Amino acid sequence: MDKKTLRDLELNGKKVLVRVDYNVPMDAEGEITDDTRMTASLDTLHYLLEHGAAVILMAHLGRPKGEVNKKYSLEPVAAHLAELLKMPVQFAHDCIGEEAEKMAAALKPGEVLMLENLRFHKEEEKNDLAFAEKLASLADCYVNDGFGVSHRAHASVEGVTHFLPSAAGFLLEKEIKFIGRAVTNPLHPYAAIIGGAKVSDKIGVIENLLDKVDVLLIGGGMANTFLAAQGYKMGKSLVEEDKLDLARSLLAKAEKNNVKMLLPVDLVMASAFAADADTKIEHVENLTQDYMALDIGPESRLQYEEALQGAKMIVWNGPMGVFEMDAFAHGTEAVAEAVAKSKAISIVGGGDSVAAIEKTGLASKISHISTGGGASLEYLEGKVLPGIAALDDLRRKMIAGNWKMHKTVGEAVELAEAIVEETNGTLNEVVIFPPFTALETVADAIDGKHVGYGAQDIFWEDEGAYTGAVSGKMIADICAEYVIVGHSERRTLFGDNEVAVAKKLRAAYRNGLKPVLCVGENAEERAEGKTSRKISMQLQSALKGITAEEAESMVIAYEPLWAIGSGNAATADDAQEVAVLIRNKIEKIFSEEVARKIRILYGGSVTEKNAADFVQGEIDGVLVGGASLKPESFSAIVRSV
C-alpha cells in the first residue's frame, strides 16, 4: 500500500511535527563534520514552510541511554540548521514539558522549532505511548522524514502516529519509491552487489534477493566464507566457520533459482591487516596461507564490471574490500565506477558504498543514495519497517460485495442489515452491490451506516426508449455512490464490448457516480502471453476522454477470467503482477500522482481463506462474488484484510 506524503496533507496554518534523522557526526569541539543527513531533509522543510506550516522538529543524537547528557544536545544542530535554512531556528531545551509546550503553542506559520534530544528520555526507545502522546500534543499532524530511524518502533517514529494524521516527507518518499521498488517490482535484468565483512550480517538480504535478482555479486570479507564453503583454502582470511553450511545453502538456492552468483576469482592478499602490509594478487585456487584477503583482484573487478553491463536495475550494499585503506579500496572503487557508468536505475546504501561513490565523485550519476544503513538492509530483506507501516495509507482498503442475480427484496434487506452489524468497527470501506430490484430498498435500510452501496451495471444514456435499461440518472437518484462497469459477465454474456464499456464509464462520471471498472484476460489470452496487451487495451479504450480529476475517484478491479470457476486458481503473485501492470498503465495515461490514488481490487473467486493473501502491495481490496451472499463469510473477509 502506498502511504500519504506531505502533499496529501492540509498544511496551511497547521503545526507539523517532523521526525528527522539528524544523528550527525561531530568532532571534539562539537562541530558537525558531515551534514549530509541534514541537507537531505531541506526539501521537506522548505515545502512545509512555503505552504504555511509551523515546523516542529524531532531528532536524536548519539546514545545518551535515556539520560540528559550535554555532549548529545541538539542545540548545535539547531544552530547549523539555521545556517542551512538561512533563517532562525528556535530551540526547546526538552522535547516535552512546559517549555516545549509553550514554544510550540506560540510558533507561527513559517517558523521552525527544534526539540531537544528525544533519547534523553528512556520512554522514546521503549515506544511509550504516554510519551508519544505528549509529543503529538504539540502539533496538528505528523511527517516522518527520517528513513534512517524508520526500522525502529520508537515513540517519535511509530507511537505518534496513533495520535496524529501522518505522512511521509520527501526524503522518506524517495526511499520508499526506490528501495521499495527494488523489493516489490524490480526491473530486469536486475543485479545486486553485496559486500561487507560477514555473511551473518546480511543473511536476510541475500536470501530475499535470491528470489528476485538475475545476477548477484559477492565481495568483501563475506566472499571468503562462500569461497571456503566451495573448498578453497583461505589462509588467514576472515572466514565464518559456523556459516559454511549456510553459504552452501545460499549457493544452492542461487543455482536452483537460475541466479548468476559471482564470487571473486582472484584476491588481493596481505601479510597483515595494515595499510602498509606486503600484498600479492593471487587466484583463489592458490592463495598464500599465511596471508589474508583484503580486496577483490583485478580479474574479479573485470568480471563484475561485465556482469553489470545491460542491467536495468542495480542495488549495491557493502564494500568489496577494506575500503578505508587505500591499498585495498580498488575493488570497491571499480564497482562504484561500473555502477555509475551503467544506464540502470541504481540504488546505493551502506556507509562504505556511499563513501566510495562520494570519494570517486560519482554521486550525481547514481539514481538514489540511501540515507539509512540498518533501515536500508531491513527494507531489502523484505521486512516491514515500523516507521513506514505506521503512516496513513494513501488508499483506503475496499471490500466490495457483488450479489449478482441473487436475493429477493426481503432477503437483500436482511443480508444488508446483517453485513452492517457484523462489519461494525472496521476501518475498511465496505460496499455492497444488490440487484436493481432491491437496490433502493437496501439503500433506505442502511442509509447513513458505514456500509456503502452501488449498482451492478449502468446504461450509457440518461433516458430514452431503452427497454429494460437503468440509467446513471436513476441510480444517482437513490444516492448510490458506486457502479460496476465492464464486469466480466456483462462482457461475456451480454456482449458489452470496449465501446459500450467506455460509454458506460462516461455515463457514470456524468451522473456523479464512482465507477468500479473491471478488466481481465481469458485463458487463451493468458496462455498466449497477451495479458499485458489485453488489459492495456481495455484501460486505454475505457479511459479515453476521462480527465485526471475524474480518474482519481475510479476503482479498478482485476478479474482473471482464466481462473474464475476453472479450478486453476490465480496466485497472489499472479494478481500482484497484473496490479503493477495496471498502475503503470494508469501512470502512462494520466500521471504518477493519479496512479498513486486509484485503488485496485482483486476479483477472482475470493474467500475468507485467501483474501488477505491478495490484499498487499499494489492491491487495495477485493471484489467478492459468492462469499458476499453470506454475512459471516463476507464479514470474515472484511476483518481478514
PAKOLPA-843736 format. One record per atom (N, C-alpha, C): residue in one letter; z, x, y. Coordinates in steps of 0.05 Angstrom, whole numbers, plus 5000, padded with zeros to 4 digits. Layout:
BEGIN
AZXY...
***
This chain:
BEGIN
M500050174976M500050005000M500050185025D498350115044D498450255070D500850175086K501850355102K504150305118K503350255147K505050115162K504550075190K504750345204T503150375225T503350605242T504250515270L504750705287L505750625313L503750465329R501150475321R499150305334R499650005328D501049955306D501549675298D504149565310L505549725326L508049635339L507549545367E509049355377E509149285405E511049475419L510049645436L511649865446L512449835475N511049685491N511549665520N514349555525G515949715539G518649635546G520649665523K519849775500K521649795477K522850075476K525250085464K526550345458K525750405429V524650645425V523550715399V525150965388L526350925365L527851135351L525851295334V525651555339V523551715325V524951935309R524351945283R525352165267R523252385266V523952615276V522152845276V523253075260D521553255252D522453495237D522453735256Y524653775269Y524953995288Y526754215277N526754245250N528354455238N526854715240V526854825265V525255055272V526755315270P525355535264P526755795262P527555905289M529856035290M530856155315M531756435311D531556605331D532556885329D535556895336A536557135336A539457175341A540357075368E538457075387E539156985415E538756675418G538056545396G537656255398G534956175409E533056355409E530356295419E528656195395I527155995400I525355885379I523056075374T522656155349T520656355342T518056225333D518155975325D515755835316D516155535322D514555435340D514955155348D512754975337T511455055315T509254905303T510054615297R512454585286R513354315279R513654135303M514454265325M514854105350M512154025362T510354215363T507654155375T506253955358A506753945332A505453755315A506253465321S508553435334S509453155340S508653065367L507353225383L506853155411L504952925414D502952895396D501052665398D502552405396T504452395378T506052145375T507752095400L509052305410L510752265434L509152185458H506852305462H505152235485H504251945483Y503451865458Y502551585454Y504751385461L507151445452L509451265457L509951245487L510051465500L510551475529L508351335545E505951375537E503651255551E503550955548H504750855526H504750575521H507350435528G508850565546G511150435558G513650435542A513950615523A516450625507A518450825519A520950775513A523050975518A523651105491V523551365490V523551515464V526251635459I527451575436I529951695427I529451855402L529852125404L529152305382L531452365364M531052365338M533052445319M531952685303A533652885297A532753115282A535253255270H534653445253H536853625243H536053915247L537954095245L537354375247L539254525229G538054675210G539754835192G541354665173R543554795162R545254655143R548154675151P548954505171P551754525181P553754395162K552854275140K554554165119K556453945129G555453775147G557053555156G559153615176E559053845188E561053925209E559654015234V560953985257V559854075282V559854385282N557554495288N557254795289N555254855311K556254975333K554555015357K552055185350K552255345329K549955505321K547555325314Y548155085306Y545954905297Y545554675317S546454715342S545954505362S543054475369L542154235374L539354185381L538954205412E540954285427E540654295456E538454485464P538254735452P535954905460P533254785451V533254635430V530754505421V529954295441A531854145452A531253955473A530054085498A531154315505A530154465528A527354565523H526754655499H524054745493H522054515492L522954285482L521254045482L520553965511A522453985529A521953925557A519654095568E519554345560E517454525568E514754435556L514754355531L512354275518L511254015530L513053825536L512253565547L511753575577K512853795590K512653825619K514053585633M516353525623M517953305634M520853335625P522753215638P525553245630P526053115603V527753235587V528653115562V531753105563Q532852865563Q535752835564Q536852905536F539452985537F540753075512F543452945509A543852815486A546552695480A547952885461H550552935466H552053135451H553053035424D552152795417D552652685390D550352495384C549952425359C547752235353C548751945351I551351915350I552551645351I554951655370G556251435374G558551435392G557951345420E559951345437E559851235464E557651365481E557651635482E555751775499E552851705491A552251725465A549551655455A548851365462E550651185458E550150905464E549550855493K551150975511K550750935540K548051065549M547451295539M545051425547M542551275537A542751175512A540551015501A540150755517A542350625524A542250375538A540950415566A541550645578A540550695605A537650805605L536650885582L534051015581L531850815589K530050905606K527950745617K525250805603P523350625604P520650685593P519550935606G518351105589G517251355598G519151585598E521651535589E523651745588E524251825559V525352065555V525852175529V528752265527L530052185505L532852265499L532852395471M534152635469M534452755443M537452735435L537952645410L540652635400L541352905387E543952955385E544953195373E544453195343N544653415330N544053465302N545353245284L543553105270L544452895252L546352995230R545853235221R547453345199R550153455207F550953405232F553753445240F555453235228H554253025217H555552805203H554852805174K556752825156K556152825128K554852565118E555252355134E554052095126E551052095127E549852285142E546952295144E545752355117E546652565103E545352635078E546252455055K548452305059K549252105039K547851845042N546151815063N544851565068N546851335071D548951385086D550951195091D549850965109L549850725099L548550505114L550050435140A552650465140A554150415165A553250615187F552950865179F551951075197F549051015206A547450935187A544650865194A544550635213E546350435210E546350205228E547050285256K548950475259K549650575285K547250715299L545750865283L543350995294L541350775303A540950585285A538950375290A539650205315S542250175320S543150015342S542250125370L541350365370L540550495396L537750405404A536250275386A533350225392A532449955383D529849905389D528649655381D526849685356C525849925352C524149975329C524250265322Y523150335298Y523550605287Y520750715279V520350975285V517951115277V518851375262N517751405239N518151655224N515851845228D516252075240D514152265244D514952535232G516952525213G517952775201G517152785172F514652855166F513852865138F515553065122G516353285134G517853485120G520653395110V521653165120V524153065111V523852795096S521352715092S520852445081S521352425051H521852655038H522552645010H525552625006R527052605029R529952575028R530752285035A532352165018A533351895024A535851925041H535452005066H537652045085H537851805104A540051785118A540551555136A538351525158S537551755169S535651745191S532751715181V532351745155V529751735143V529251465129E531151395112E530851145096E532750925106G535251005112G537250805119G536550635143V535550755164V535050595189V532950385185T531150415165T529050215161T530149945152H532649945143H533949685135H534649515159F534549645183F535549505207F533549475229L531249615227L529249615248L526449585237P524649455252P521849465245P520949765245S519449845225S518950135222S516050195217A515150425226A512350505223A512150815222A509850905214A509251195213A508151295240G509051535248G507851665271G505151795263F503751905282F501152015276F501252245257L503252415258L503452645240L503852545211L505752365208L506252255181L503752105171E502451955188E500051815180E497952005170K497652235183K495652425174K496352545147E498952595143E499752705117E499152505095I499852245100I499352035081I496352015075K494752035096K491852005093K490652225076F491352475081F490152695067F491452745040I494052785039I495252845013I495252594995G495652365008G495552114992G492852074979R490752144994R488052114982R487652304959A488752554962A488452744941A489852654915V491952484918V493352384895V492152134883T491251954901T490351694891T487351654890N485951784908N483051734910N481451984918P481652194901P480352444908P477352444906L476052614922L473152654919L472652854897H470452834884H469753014862H467053154868P466753404860P468653574846P471153634862Y473353624848Y476053654860Y477353914849A478054104867A479254354858A482054374870A483854484854A486554544863A487154834858I488654944877I489555224874I492555224876I493855314854I496755304853I497755594849G499555684866G500655944864G503755934868G504856174870G507756184873G508956344850A511556374851A512856554832A513256424804K514056174803K514956064778K513455804770V512755784745V511655534734V513655304737S516155364733S518255164733S518455024760D517655154782D517755034809D515654824813K513454834797K511154664802K510154524777I511854484758I511054354733I509854074739G511353914755G510453644761G507753644775V507353824793V504853834808V502453894789I502854104772I500754174753I500153954734E502253834723E501953604704E500253384717N500953314742N499553094755N496753164762L496253414771L493653494779L491753514755L492753584732L491053604708L489853334700D490953114711D489752854706D487752774727K487352954747K485652874769K483453074776V484053334773V482253544783V480053614763D477953744773D475853854756D476254144751V477554284771V477954574769V480854624779L482354794764L485054864771L485255174770L485855294793L486155584795L489155654796I490055834780I492855914779I493056204788G494956254806G495456524816G498456564820G499156794832G501956854837G503456924811G506056944814G507657014791G507456824767M506856564773M506656374752M504356434733A502256564743A499956634726A500856824704N502956984709N503957164688N504957014664T506356794669T507356634647T505156504630F503056414644F500756304629F499356514613L499056754625L497756974610L499357064586A502057074590A503857144568A503656934545A503356684553A503056464534A500556494517Q498556634529Q496056684514Q496156944498G498457074499G498857314482G498557584496Y498057584523Y497757834537Y500457964542K500558234540K502958384546K503058434576M505158324588M505258324618M507058544630G508058724613G509658944624G512158854638K512658954662K515058884677K514558644696S512258514693S511658284709S513658054705L513957894726L515657654724L514357454704V515857404682V514957204662V517357024656E516856764656E518956574648E518756534618E520356684604E520156684574E520756404563D522556254577D523255984567D521255774574K519055854588K517055664595K514355724582L514355894562L511855964548L510655724534D512355574520D511355334506D510255134526L511655104549L510654924569L507955014579A507655274584A505055374593A502855314573R503455354547R501455294526R500754994526S502654824530S502154534531S500354464554L500754594577L499154544601L496254644597L495954874584L493354974577L491854784558A493354684539A492254494520A491354234534K492954144553K492353894568K489853944585A489554174597A487154234612A484754224595E484854334571E482654334552E481954044544K484053894538K483653614529K482253454552N483053504577N482053344599N479453464611N478453674598N475953804608N476353914636V478654014642V479254144667V478754444664K477154554682K476554834681K478954974694M480755094677M483155214687M482855524686L482855644710L482355934712L484856084716L485156294700L487356494703L486156764711P487756934723P486657194731P485557354707V483357494712V482257664691V483057954697D483858014722D484858284729D487158244749L488858444751L491258424767L491758684782V493058664805V493958894820V496758954809M496959174795M499559254782M500959454800A503559434802A505159614819A507459734803S508159984811S510360124797S513060004804A513259864827A515759744835A515159514854F517159344858F516859124877F517459234905A515459374916A515759504942A512959534955A512959524981A510359534996A508959804992D510560024987D509360284985D509160384955A509360194937A509260264908A506460364900D506360534879D503860604868D502460364856T499860334858T498460104848T496060174831K495359994813K493060024796K491759744794I489159734792I487659484786I486859504757E487959314741E487459314712E486759044701H485159044680H484458794667H486858704650V487058444646V489458334634V489758424604E487458514592E487658594564E489058864561N489259014583N490159294581N491959364605L494259234607L495959284630L497959504624T498559664645T500559874642T503259734640Q504659794618Q507059644611Q509559704627D509559934642D511859984659D511259924688Y509059764693Y508259664720Y508659354720M508459244743M508658944746M506358834762A505558594756A503358464770A504358344796L503058414819L503958314845L501658174860D499158164848D496958024861D494757994841I492857814847I490557794830I488558014838G486858094820G485058314825G482358224837P480658424843P478058354856P476258184840E476158224813E474358054797E475357764796S478057744795S479157474796S478557334822R478757484844R478157364871R475257254871L473357414860L470557324860L470257074843Q471557074820Q471356834802Q472556584816Y474756624830Y476056394843Y474256294866E473056484881E471356404903E468956244892E467756334870E465556194858E466355924848A468755904837A469655644826A470055434848L470455524873L470955334895L468355244907Q466155384901Q463555304913Q462755034902G461854864919G460954594911G463054384910A465654464913A467854274912A467654094937K468453834933K468453644955K471253604965M473253684949M476053664958M477553904946I479154034962I480754264953I483654234963V485554264944V488354264951V489454544944W490854664963W491954934958W494954934965N496555024945N499455054950N500455304935G501155504950G502355744938G500555984939P501756224943P500256474946P499256574919M497356754920M496256884896M497757134889G499357234907G500957484902G503257494921V504457734923V506757774941V505557804969F505057584982F503457575006F504857715030E507457725029E508857845052E508558145053M507558275031M506958555031M503958585033D502958735053D500058755058D498558845034A499659025019A498259144996A497658924974F499158714975F498858504954F498158234966A496858244990A496057995004A493157935001H491658124989H488658094989H487757854973G489057794951G488257564935G488657304950T490957274964T491557034979T489557015003E488957235016E487057235038E484257165029A483457255006A480857194995A480556894989V482656784978V482656494972V482556334999A484056435018A484156295045A481256295056E479956515055E477156525065E475256345050A475656335024A473956165007A474355865013V476855795017V477455515024V476355445051A476655625070A475555585097A472555565098K471255715082K468255715081K467155465068S468755345051S467855115036S467354875054K465454705046K464854465061K466654235051A468554295034A470254085022A472353995042I473453755037I475853675051I478053855040S479354005057S481254205048S484054135058I486054155040I488854095046I490454335038V491954445057V493554685051V496554625057G498254685038G501054645042G502654875029G505154915037G506755135027G506755365047G509055465053G509455675074G507555905073D507256025049D505556265047D502556195049S501855965038S498955885040S498255835069V500055695083V499655635112V499555895128A501456085121A501656335135A499056495131A497856485107A495356625102A493156515119I493056245121I490956115138I491356195167E493856195176E494356275204E493656565209K494556745190K494157025193K491157105194T489556965179T486757025178T485156875200G486556725216G485256585239G483456355230L484056235207L482156035195L483255755197A485455715211A486755455212A484855235222S483155295241S481355095252S479255005232K478855155210K476855085190K478054935166I480654865168I481954715147I482254425156S481554245138S481753955145S484553875152H486453965136H489253885141H491154095131I492954175149I495154365142I497754205142S498954185119S501354015116S503754155128T505453985141T507854085154T510254075135G509953965111G512253925094G511954085068G513954265063G513954425039G514654265014G517254195012G518154044989G516953764988A516553645011A515353375012A512453385002S510953595010S508153625000S508153644970L509853804959L509953844930L510553584915E512553434925E513353194912E511152984914Y509752974937Y507552784940Y505352854921L504653114918L502553194900L503353144871E505953134865E506853074838E506452774832G505852624853G505552334849G508152184853K510252324863K512752184867K512652014892V514351804891V514651634915V516551764934L515751814958L517451934978L519051714992P521751724991P523351515003P522751445032G522251655048G521751615076G519151465081I517251485063I514651335066I514951055054A516151045030A516450785017A517950585033A519950685049A521650515064A520350385088L518150495098L516850395121L515550115116D515149965137D514049695133D511149715123D510549545103D507749535093D505949415115L503649525117L501749415136L500749145126R500349125100R499248885088R501348755070R502048505077R504048365061R502848285034K504348325013K503448244987K502847944985M500847874971M500047594969M499647514940I500947294932I500647184905I499346904908A496946874899A495446624903A495046494876G495446234875G495046074850G492845874853N490645924837N488345744837N488645554814W489145294820W489645104799W487044994786K484745044799K482144964788K482144654784M480944554762M480744264758M483044174740H485444214750H487844144735H489743984754K491243804742K493443654755K492443404771T493743184764T493342944779T495042974805V494942774822V496342794847V499342824842G500442654825G503342664819G504142924806E502543014787E503143274774E502943504793A501043494812A500643704831A503043724850V504043504859V506443504877V508843614862E509243534837E511443624821E511243934817L508844034811L508544324807L509044474834A507944364855A508244504881A511144524889E512644304886E515444304893E517044494875A516344514850A517744694832A517144984840I514745044848I514045314857I515545384882V515745194900V517345244925V520245314918E521345164900E524145214892E524545484878E522745544859E523145784843E522246044856T520746024877T519946274891T521546304918N523546144922N525146164946N526346434950G526146554973G527346814979G525447044976T523047004965T521147224962T520147314989L519547574991L518347685015L515347685014N514247614990N511347604987N510247344998E507747345006E506447105014E505446954989V506246704987V505446534964V503646314974V501346284961V499346084969V498345944944I498145674945I497045524922I494545384931F492745344911F490245214916F489944974897P491044744904P490844504887P487944394887P487344204869P484644074871P484543904896F482043844905F481743694930F483143424930T483243294907T484443024906T487443034912A488643264907A491543284912A492343454936L490343564949L490943764970L492643644993E491743415003E493243305026E496043215018T496343104995T499043014986T500843254981V499743464969V501343704966V502043824993A500143825011A500743925038A503043775051D503043515049D505243355060D507943425047A507843475021A510243515005A511543785012I509943995017I511044265021I510644365049D509644205068D509144295095D511744405107G511644635120G513944755132G515544935113K514844935087K516145105068K514945385068H515945565052H514945845051H512345875035V511645665020V509145675004V506845555020G504645705023G502345615037G500445475018Y498345355029Y496345215012Y493545235024G491645195006G488845225015G487045074996A484445075003A482344934987A480945124969Q479945004946Q478545174926Q475645224933D474545084952D471745124960D471244984987I468945034998I468244925024I465144885025F464244685039F461344655043F460644785070W458144875073W457445035096W456844875121E456444605118E456144445142E458744295148D459144225174D461644095182D461643795177E459243675176E459043395170E456143325164G455643095152G452843015147G452542875120A450042825113A449442685088A449442875064Y451842955056Y452143145034Y454143035014T453142854997T454842704978T456542894961G459142844961G461042994945G462043254958A460943334980A461743584993A464243535011V465743755014V468043755031V467743975052S467943905077S467444095099S469944235108G469444455122G471544615134G473144445154K471744275168K473044095188K475043915174M474343815151M476243635136M478643795125I478044035115I480244205104I482144285126A481044365149A482744445171A484444205182D483343965179D484743725189D487443675176I487743775151I490343745137I491943995139C491244175158C492744415164C492844615142A490744615124A490544835105A489945095119E491045315108E490645575121E488445735109Y488045705082Y486145875067Y484045705053V481845835046V479845715029V478545925012I478145864986I476846054968I473846024972V472446254975V469546264978V468346444957G466246344943G464846514924G466246574898H468046384890H469446434864H467346454842S468046614822S466046674800S465046414787E466846214784E465945964771E464045814789R464445824816R462545694834R459845834833R459946104829R457446254828R455946194802T457446204780T456046194753T455545904744L457345724750L457045444741L455545264761F455945324786F454845144807F452645264824G451845504817G449545634829G449945734858D452445784866D452845894892D451746184894N449446214907N448246474909N449346614935E448246854940E449347014963E448846874990V446646724992V446046585017V448146365021A448746215000A450745995001A453546105008V454246324995V456846445000V457146535029A455046655039A455146745067A455446505086K454046285081K454146055098K456945925097K458145925073K460845815069K462845985084L462446245083L464346425096L464346375127R461946335138R461746285166R462946005173A462645815155A463845555159A466945575160A468045735143A470945775142A471945885169Y470646095179Y471446205204Y471046005227R468845865226R468245675248R470445455250N471745395228N473845195228N476645305227G476945565233G479545675235G480945725209L479545735187L480645785160L480446085153K482346175138K482246455128K480946455100P478746585097P477346585071P478546785051V478646705026V479146885004V476446924990L475147144997L472447194987L472547334960C471347204940C471347314913C468747474908V469147704896V466847874888V467347984860G465348064846G465648174819G463048204804E463148354782E460748414767E461048294739N458748244726N458848144698N458648374678A458748304653A458848514632A456348684632E454048554636E451548704635E451448904659E452148814682E452148984706E454049214703R456349164691R458349384687R457249584667A456149484645A455149664624A452849844634E451349734654E449149894665E449950064689G452650074694G453550234716G452950134744K452549864746K451749744771K454049614787T456549674779T458849554792T458749594822S458449844830S458549914859S456249774874R453849784862R451549664875R451949364879K452949234857K453248934858K455348854879I457648984878I459748894897I459148974926S457849194929S456949274956S454949064967M453148974950M451148774958M452548514965Q454548434949Q455948184954Q457348194981L458648414987L460148445012L458148455036Q456048615033Q454148645055Q452948375062S452248225042S450947965046S452847765059A455247745048A457147545057A458147605086L458347855093L459647935118L457647975141K455147925136K453147955157K453647755179G453947845203G454547675226G457447615231I459247715213I462147675217I463147895235T464847825254T465948025273T468248175260A468948405271A471148555262A473748395264E474048255286E476448095291E476747885270E474547755263E474647545242E475247675215A474047905209A474448025183A477348105177E478848165198E481648255194E483348045180S482647785183S484247575171S483347505143M481147625134M480047565108M481647695085V481647555062V482747665037V480347695018I480247915004I478047954984I479347964956A478247804938A479247804910A477147914892Y477948114876Y476148234856Y476548084829E474347964820E474347824794E472447974775P473548114755P471848254736P470848054715L468447934720L467447724702L467247834674W466748094671W466348214645W468948214628A471248184642A473848194628A475047914624I474447724642I475747464642I474947304617G476947254600G476547094576G474947234555S474347494558S472547624538S474147774517G476747804521G478247964503G478148264509N476348334528N476048614537N477448644564A480048684563A481648674587A481148914606A481148854632A480949064652A483549204654T483549464659T486049614663T486649634693A489049724699A489849754727A488049964740D487250174725D485450374736D482750264742D481750084725D479149954730D479249794756A481449644759A481749484783A482049654808Q483549864805Q484050044828Q481450174837E479850254818E477350384825E475550194841V475449944834V473749754849V475049694876A477749674877A479049624902A478549844922V478450094913V477750314931V474950284941L473150214922L470350164930L470149954951I471649734948I471549514967I472549604994R474749744995R475849835021R473950035034N472750205019N470950395031N468450255042K467550045028K465249895038K465949745064I468349625065I469249485089I469349675112E470249925107E470450125128E467650185139K465650205121K462950265130K461750035146I462349785138I461249555151I462549515179F465249545180F466749495204F467949755216S470249835206S471650075215S473950135197E475050365199E477450445184E479750255190E480050185215E482250015224E482049735211V479749625210V479349365196V479949395166A478849605154A479249645126A482249675119R483849785136R486649815131R488049545130K487049355145K488449095148K487748885127I485348905116I484448705097I485948725070R486948505061R488348505035R486348465012I486848614990I485148594966I486848494943L485948284930L487348174907L485848234881Y487348234859Y486048264833Y486147984820G483947894809G483847624797G482547614770G483747754750G482547744723G484647714702S485147464693S487047404672S489747524678V490847444701V493447554709V495747394696T497747544686T500047424673T502547554684E504847444677E507447564686E507847844674K506447894652K506848154638K505148374651N502848304663N501148524673N500848524704A501848324718A501448304747A502348554762A504748654756A505848874770A504249134766D502849154743D501149384738D498849404758F497849164765F495449154783F496149184812V498549094820V499249094849V500349364857Q498649544863Q499349814871Q496949934885G497450164899G495250294912G493750114932E491250074927E489549914945E489649614940I491049534919I491149244912I493749124922D493548904937D495748794952D496848534940G495748454918G496748204906G494848114884V495247864875V493747764852V492847474858L490547404847L489547124847L489847024818V491746844815V492546754788V491246494781G490246474756G489046234746G490946074729G490646084703G492245924684G495245954688A496146194693A499046244695A500246104720S498546014739S499645884762S500245584757L499545484733L500045204727L502745144715K504245354711K507045334701K508845464721P510745324733P512345434755P513945684746E514945684721E516545914712E514746164709S512246124699S510446354697S509546464724F508846274741F507946354768F510146484784S512546374783S514746494798S515446764787A515146804761A515747064749A513747274759I511247194763I509247374775I510047444803V510847234819V511647284847V513947484848R515847454831R518147634831R517547914821S515547934803S514948184790S513648384808V512248294829V510848474847V512348514873
***
